[in-house]
Amino acid sequence: MVRNVLAVLLGYAAMAAVILIALPLISWVFGLGPSTRDASAGVPLELIVGNLLTTVPAALLGGWICTKAARGQAVPGMVLLGLVVLMGIANFIAQEGSSAPAWYRAALPILGATGVFLGCAIARPVAMR
């Protein structure tokens, strides 16, 4: 039981680490500092694309680490998948009226859940047979 909880936390931490490292790098590469953009212009397209491209590998890694840490059990990976979906829906609702497009806010939990599922499947290929 404790191993499974730690596996979920470890998978989530891996996803967060990838995102927290990648997004500042994307901002730096495209020169998207706070002083370089107009606040009324919305979220820059470069940041949207970078975040979408980072979400899948981060979720793949999180699902893979979660399943490996849980010694191949499927339940922790599905719990992580559920957390990604629930937090994505909460984020979608919380950002209502923000400058981020609705399609982008909806795509993040879908891509995240897909990535976690595939990461779990890669780590536990027997379940796919």
Secondary structure by P-SEA (a helix, b strand, c coil): caaaaaaaaaaaaaaaaaaaacaaaaaaaaccccccccccccccaaaaaaaaaaaaaaaaaaaaaaaaaacccaaaaaaaaaaaaaaaaaaaaaaccccccaaaaaaaaaaaaaaaaaaaaaacccccc
